[in-house]
């Protein structure tokens, strides 16, 4: 069998393209936040993770440009050697302070962050216990840890009884890391953090929470899942990406000073990767400034998301409930989801189509997400055309 045979046999994407319903890799030609230009025309963006609407903010763009002027376009080395700038250190200190942790460490991408933490901390004869619906970056980090002879176990999605069943079967004195998204990226559901912390304390485990979709969205001042529950001091490690609220590229982890120091000197993902670019770091810091100075953006984001959840529900759509900026509308069939996506696009609305195997076939969905910069006119248009198409396709 030829190694490439699987590539030659993969025709699903081409079939969907031929039918005119392919929703992926669409080139954005201009980006104004809530409205973008695709294929020469303006459409309302209801699929971005640009939660506070900062990617087009003048202060964020200016910070990135100024960083390039001062430092150049790249660092030409890893953080471990020649790639550390005062810019990196300053942002690490500010993020640690923002989250109430002792220390922080930047990574070059959000995806890389989990790979830099989990296999570095969880070694031979130690355990990582992970929610089955965690983000792919976490799953990748789990697999890497397993390759180092650690033990990798998954528990049912947000099922704390199943988590306790699994942890109870592990020797009490065995080192353990429980890992979960704070807000899950596909469904927008919120982890049951109070029960998770209770189990971790009972069984002597540490907790890592991925706040990629929580920071800037929930919690006091947008400080994320721990803050939302008043348990920020109980989370051992908080990881996050810059590609959502922070309008940039990169990631970070915040924890105790000794833990961050250990990661600095042992994490292959950090030591053998070029450091985050000056523009990326400066943009993220400018976004942090705005997040702190303008908490009303978080309130507006919550208003927008709640309006859309209630609106879709009132029409009769099957909507996964939550408190995040992610509002999934269940269609339940892959091809119907593609067709619905295309009809929305033709009406001037862009959303994300999630189909199997990314989700179970019965859970195929339009994964909509919202920004603080969406205005009622944008949201009303989305609701209007979604209701029209839903009735036309006999989904509602």
C-alpha positions as CSV (number, residue, x, y, z in Angstrom):
1,X,0.0,0.0,0.0
2,X,1.4,3.4,-1.0
3,X,1.7,5.9,1.9
4,X,-0.2,8.5,-0.2
5,X,-3.1,6.2,-0.9
6,X,-5.2,7.7,1.9
7,X,-4.7,11.1,0.3
8,X,-5.8,9.9,-3.1
9,X,-8.9,8.2,-1.6
10,X,-10.0,11.4,0.3
11,X,-12.7,12.9,-1.8
12,X,-15.2,14.2,0.7
13,X,-14.0,17.8,0.6
14,X,-14.0,17.8,-3.2
15,X,-17.5,16.4,-3.3
16,X,-18.8,19.2,-1.0
17,X,-16.9,21.8,-3.0
18,X,-18.5,20.5,-6.2
19,X,-21.9,20.8,-4.6
20,X,-21.1,24.5,-3.8
21,X,-21.4,24.0,0.0
22,X,-17.8,24.0,1.1
23,X,-17.4,26.3,4.1
24,X,-13.7,26.1,4.9
25,X,-10.6,28.1,4.0
26,X,-12.6,31.1,2.8
27,X,-10.2,34.0,2.3
28,X,-11.0,37.2,4.2
29,X,-10.0,40.2,2.1
30,X,-10.7,42.9,4.6
31,X,-11.4,42.7,8.4
32,X,-13.3,45.3,10.2
33,X,-14.4,43.1,13.1
34,X,-18.1,42.4,13.0
35,X,-18.1,42.9,9.2
36,X,-15.6,41.3,6.8
37,X,-15.1,41.1,3.1
38,X,-15.1,37.7,1.5
39,X,-15.2,37.1,-2.3
40,X,-15.6,40.8,-2.9
41,X,-18.6,41.4,-0.7
42,X,-19.3,42.4,2.9
43,X,-20.7,39.8,5.2
44,X,-21.4,39.9,9.0
45,X,-18.9,37.8,10.8
46,X,-20.6,35.5,13.3
47,X,-17.9,32.8,13.6
48,X,-14.8,34.6,14.9
49,X,-13.2,34.2,18.3
50,X,-12.3,37.9,18.3
51,X,-14.5,38.2,21.4
52,X,-13.7,41.8,22.4
53,X,-13.4,43.0,18.8
54,X,-9.8,44.1,19.3
55,X,-8.0,42.8,16.1
56,X,-8.9,46.0,14.3
57,X,-8.5,48.3,17.3
58,X,-6.2,51.2,16.5
59,X,-4.2,50.9,19.7
60,X,-3.5,47.2,19.1
61,X,-2.4,47.8,15.5
62,X,-0.3,50.7,16.6
63,X,1.4,48.7,19.3
64,X,2.3,45.9,16.8
65,X,3.7,48.4,14.3
66,X,5.8,50.2,17.0
67,X,7.2,46.9,18.1
68,X,8.3,46.0,14.6
69,X,10.0,49.4,14.3
70,X,11.9,48.9,17.6
71,X,12.6,45.1,17.6
72,X,12.2,44.0,14.0
73,X,9.9,41.3,12.7
74,X,11.3,38.3,14.6
75,X,13.5,37.2,17.5
76,X,15.6,34.7,15.5
77,X,16.0,32.4,18.4
78,X,14.2,30.5,21.3
79,X,13.4,32.1,24.6
80,X,16.0,29.9,26.1
81,X,18.9,31.5,24.1
82,X,18.7,34.7,22.1
83,X,14.9,35.1,21.7
84,X,13.9,36.8,25.0
85,X,13.0,40.5,24.8
86,X,12.1,42.8,27.6
87,X,8.7,42.9,25.9
88,X,8.2,39.1,26.7
89,X,9.2,39.6,30.3
90,X,7.0,42.6,30.8
91,X,3.9,40.9,29.4
92,X,4.6,37.7,31.5
93,X,4.7,39.8,34.7
94,X,1.6,41.7,33.8
95,X,-0.4,38.6,32.9
96,X,0.7,36.9,36.2
97,X,-0.5,40.0,38.1
98,X,-3.8,40.1,36.1
99,X,-4.6,36.5,37.0
100,X,-3.3,36.6,40.6
101,X,-0.5,34.1,40.0
102,X,3.1,34.3,40.9
103,X,4.6,33.8,37.5
104,X,3.8,33.3,33.8
105,X,5.5,31.9,30.7
106,X,4.8,32.8,27.0
107,X,4.7,30.2,24.2
108,X,4.7,30.9,20.5
109,X,1.2,29.5,19.8
110,X,-1.8,28.6,21.9
111,X,-1.7,25.0,20.4
112,X,1.9,24.7,21.5
113,X,1.2,25.8,25.0
114,X,-0.5,22.5,26.1
115,X,2.2,20.5,24.4
116,X,4.7,22.6,26.4
117,X,3.0,22.0,29.8
118,X,1.5,18.5,29.9
119,X,4.3,16.2,28.8
120,X,6.8,18.4,30.7
121,X,5.0,18.0,34.0
122,X,3.5,14.5,33.7
123,X,6.3,11.9,33.4
124,X,6.8,8.2,33.9
125,X,4.3,6.5,36.3
126,X,2.4,9.8,36.7
127,X,-1.2,10.5,35.5
128,X,-3.0,13.0,33.3
129,X,-6.8,12.8,33.6
130,X,-8.5,14.8,30.8
131,X,-12.1,15.7,29.8
132,X,-12.9,13.8,26.6
133,X,-14.1,17.0,24.9
134,X,-10.9,19.0,25.7
135,X,-9.4,21.0,22.8
136,X,-7.2,19.2,20.3
137,X,-4.1,20.9,21.6
138,X,-4.7,19.4,25.0
139,X,-5.3,15.9,23.5
140,X,-2.0,16.3,21.6
141,X,-0.2,17.2,24.8
142,X,-1.8,14.2,26.5
143,X,-0.6,11.8,23.8
144,X,2.9,13.2,24.0
145,X,2.8,12.6,27.8
146,X,1.6,9.1,27.2
147,X,4.6,8.6,24.8
148,X,6.8,9.4,27.8
149,X,5.3,6.4,29.7
150,X,2.9,8.5,31.8
151,X,-0.7,7.3,32.2
152,X,-3.4,9.1,30.1
153,X,-7.0,8.6,31.1
154,X,-10.1,10.4,29.8
155,X,-13.3,11.0,31.7
156,X,-16.8,11.7,30.2
157,X,-17.4,15.2,29.2
158,X,-18.0,17.4,32.3
159,X,-19.0,14.3,34.3
160,X,-17.5,14.8,37.7
161,X,-18.9,11.4,39.0
162,X,-16.9,9.7,36.2
163,X,-13.9,11.9,37.0
164,X,-14.0,10.8,40.7
165,X,-14.5,7.1,39.7
166,X,-11.3,7.3,37.6
167,X,-9.2,9.2,40.1
168,X,-10.4,7.0,43.0
169,X,-8.9,4.0,41.1
170,X,-5.4,5.7,40.9
171,X,-3.1,5.3,43.9
172,X,-3.5,8.2,46.2
173,X,0.2,9.0,46.3
174,X,0.6,8.9,42.5
175,X,1.2,12.4,41.0
176,X,-1.9,13.4,39.0
177,X,-2.9,16.3,36.7
178,X,-6.6,16.9,36.0
179,X,-7.0,18.9,32.7
180,X,-10.1,20.7,31.4
181,X,-11.2,23.5,29.2
182,X,-12.8,26.3,31.2
183,X,-15.3,27.0,28.4
184,X,-15.4,24.2,25.8
185,X,-14.6,25.5,22.4
186,X,-17.3,23.6,20.4
187,X,-20.3,23.7,22.7
188,X,-19.5,26.8,24.8
189,X,-20.4,24.8,27.9
190,X,-18.7,25.7,31.3
191,X,-16.7,23.2,33.3
192,X,-18.0,22.2,36.7
193,X,-15.0,23.7,38.4
194,X,-16.2,23.6,42.0
195,X,-16.7,19.9,42.0
196,X,-13.5,19.4,40.0
197,X,-11.5,21.3,42.7
198,X,-13.2,19.3,45.4
199,X,-12.1,16.0,43.8
200,X,-8.6,17.3,43.2
201,X,-8.2,18.2,46.8
202,X,-9.6,14.9,48.0
203,X,-7.3,12.8,45.8
204,X,-4.2,14.9,45.9
205,X,-4.3,16.0,42.3
206,X,-3.3,19.3,40.5
207,X,-5.6,21.1,38.1
208,X,-4.9,22.7,34.8
209,X,-7.6,24.9,33.2
210,X,-7.5,26.1,29.6
211,X,-9.1,29.5,29.6
212,X,-8.8,30.2,25.9
213,X,-12.5,30.9,25.5
214,X,-13.0,32.2,29.1
215,X,-10.5,35.0,29.5
216,X,-12.1,38.3,28.5
217,X,-15.5,36.6,28.5
218,X,-16.4,35.6,32.0
219,X,-15.2,36.3,35.5
220,X,-14.6,39.6,37.3
221,X,-12.9,41.9,34.8
222,X,-12.7,39.0,32.3
223,X,-10.3,37.0,34.5
224,X,-11.8,33.7,33.4
225,X,-13.2,30.5,34.8
226,X,-11.6,30.6,38.3
227,X,-12.8,34.1,38.8
228,X,-16.3,33.3,37.7
229,X,-16.5,30.7,40.5
230,X,-14.4,32.6,43.0
231,X,-11.9,29.8,42.8
232,X,-9.0,31.4,41.0
233,X,-6.5,30.6,43.8
234,X,-7.5,26.9,43.7
235,X,-6.5,26.4,40.1
236,X,-2.9,25.3,39.9
237,X,-2.2,26.2,36.3
238,X,-4.1,28.5,34.0
239,X,-3.3,28.3,30.3
240,X,-4.6,30.6,27.5
241,X,-4.1,31.7,24.0
242,X,-3.6,35.1,22.5
243,X,-5.7,34.3,19.4
244,X,-9.1,35.1,20.9
245,X,-9.5,38.0,23.4
246,X,-5.9,39.1,23.1
247,X,-6.2,39.7,19.3
248,X,-2.8,38.2,18.5
249,X,-0.9,34.9,18.2
250,X,0.7,33.0,21.0
251,X,-0.1,31.5,24.4
252,X,0.8,31.4,28.0
253,X,0.6,29.5,31.3
254,X,0.4,31.1,34.8
255,X,1.2,29.3,38.0
256,X,3.6,29.2,41.0
257,X,7.0,30.6,40.4
258,X,8.8,27.3,40.9
259,X,6.5,25.5,38.4
260,X,7.1,28.2,35.8
261,X,10.8,28.0,36.4
262,X,10.7,24.2,35.9
263,X,8.8,24.6,32.6
264,X,11.3,27.2,31.4
265,X,14.2,24.8,31.8
266,X,12.5,21.5,30.7
267,X,9.8,22.3,28.2
268,X,10.9,21.2,24.7
269,X,8.1,23.2,23.1
270,X,9.6,26.3,24.6
271,X,13.3,25.5,24.3
272,X,13.3,24.4,20.7
273,X,10.8,26.9,19.2
274,X,11.4,30.5,18.1
275,X,10.0,32.9,20.6
276,X,6.8,34.9,20.0
277,X,7.3,37.8,17.6
278,X,7.6,41.4,18.9
279,X,4.4,42.4,17.0
280,X,2.4,39.5,18.5
281,X,3.5,40.2,22.0
282,X,3.0,44.0,21.8
283,X,-0.5,43.4,20.3
284,X,-1.4,41.1,23.1
285,X,-0.2,43.6,25.7
286,X,-2.2,46.4,24.1
287,X,-5.3,44.1,24.2
288,X,-4.7,43.5,27.9
289,X,-4.6,47.2,28.5
290,X,-7.9,47.6,26.8
291,X,-9.4,44.6,28.6
292,X,-8.5,46.2,31.9
293,X,-9.5,49.8,31.0
294,X,-12.8,48.9,29.3
295,X,-14.7,46.3,31.3
296,X,-17.9,47.4,29.5
297,X,-16.7,45.4,26.5
298,X,-17.3,42.2,28.5
299,X,-20.8,43.4,29.5
300,X,-21.6,44.1,25.8
301,X,-20.3,40.7,24.8
302,X,-22.5,39.0,27.4
303,X,-25.5,41.1,26.2
304,X,-24.9,40.2,22.5
305,X,-24.4,36.4,23.2
306,X,-27.5,36.3,25.5
307,X,-29.6,38.0,22.9
308,X,-28.6,35.5,20.2
309,X,-29.2,32.5,22.5
310,X,-32.6,33.7,23.4
311,X,-33.4,34.7,19.9
312,X,-32.5,31.3,18.3
313,X,-34.4,29.5,21.1
314,X,-37.5,31.5,20.7
315,X,-37.6,30.6,17.0
316,X,-37.5,26.9,17.9
317,X,-33.9,26.1,17.1
318,X,-32.0,23.5,19.2
319,X,-29.4,25.6,21.0
320,X,-26.8,24.4,23.5
321,X,-27.2,26.6,26.5
322,X,-24.4,28.5,28.2
323,X,-22.9,31.8,29.3
324,X,-20.1,32.1,26.8
325,X,-19.7,34.0,23.5
326,X,-20.2,30.6,21.7
327,X,-23.8,29.9,20.7
328,X,-24.1,26.5,18.8
329,X,-27.2,25.9,16.8
330,X,-27.7,22.1,16.3
331,X,-28.8,21.1,12.8
332,X,-28.2,17.4,13.3
333,X,-27.2,16.3,9.7
334,X,-23.9,17.0,8.0
335,X,-25.2,17.9,4.5
336,X,-28.1,20.0,5.9
337,X,-25.5,21.9,8.0
338,X,-23.4,22.6,4.8
339,X,-26.5,23.7,2.9
340,X,-27.7,25.9,5.8
341,X,-24.2,27.4,6.0
342,X,-24.2,28.2,2.3
343,X,-27.7,29.9,2.4
344,X,-26.5,32.0,5.4
345,X,-23.4,33.0,3.4
346,X,-25.5,34.0,0.4
347,X,-27.6,36.2,2.7
348,X,-24.5,37.9,4.0
349,X,-23.8,36.0,7.2
350,X,-20.7,33.9,8.0
351,X,-20.8,31.2,10.6
352,X,-18.8,28.0,11.2
353,X,-20.1,24.6,10.1
354,X,-19.1,21.8,12.5
355,X,-19.7,18.3,11.2
356,X,-18.6,14.8,11.9
357,X,-16.1,13.6,12.9
358,X,-15.4,16.8,14.7
359,X,-18.8,16.3,16.4
360,X,-21.1,13.3,16.5
361,X,-23.2,13.0,13.3
362,X,-26.4,13.9,15.3
363,X,-24.7,17.0,16.7
364,X,-23.7,18.7,13.4
365,X,-24.0,22.4,14.1
366,X,-23.7,26.0,13.1
367,X,-21.2,27.2,15.7
368,X,-21.9,30.9,16.0
369,X,-19.8,33.2,18.1
370,X,-20.1,36.9,18.9
371,X,-18.0,40.0,19.6
372,X,-18.4,43.0,21.8
373,X,-18.4,45.1,18.7
374,X,-21.5,43.5,17.1
375,X,-24.3,46.0,17.1
376,X,-28.0,45.2,17.3
377,X,-28.3,45.8,13.5
378,X,-25.8,43.0,12.9
379,X,-27.5,40.6,15.4
380,X,-31.0,41.3,14.1
381,X,-29.9,40.6,10.6
382,X,-28.4,37.3,11.7
383,X,-31.6,36.3,13.5
384,X,-33.8,37.4,10.6
385,X,-32.0,35.4,7.9
386,X,-31.4,32.3,10.2
387,X,-35.2,32.2,10.9
388,X,-36.0,32.5,7.2
389,X,-33.7,29.7,6.2
390,X,-34.7,27.5,9.2
391,X,-38.3,27.6,8.0
392,X,-37.4,27.2,4.4
393,X,-35.4,24.0,5.3
394,X,-38.1,22.8,7.7
395,X,-35.7,22.8,10.6
396,X,-38.0,25.0,12.6
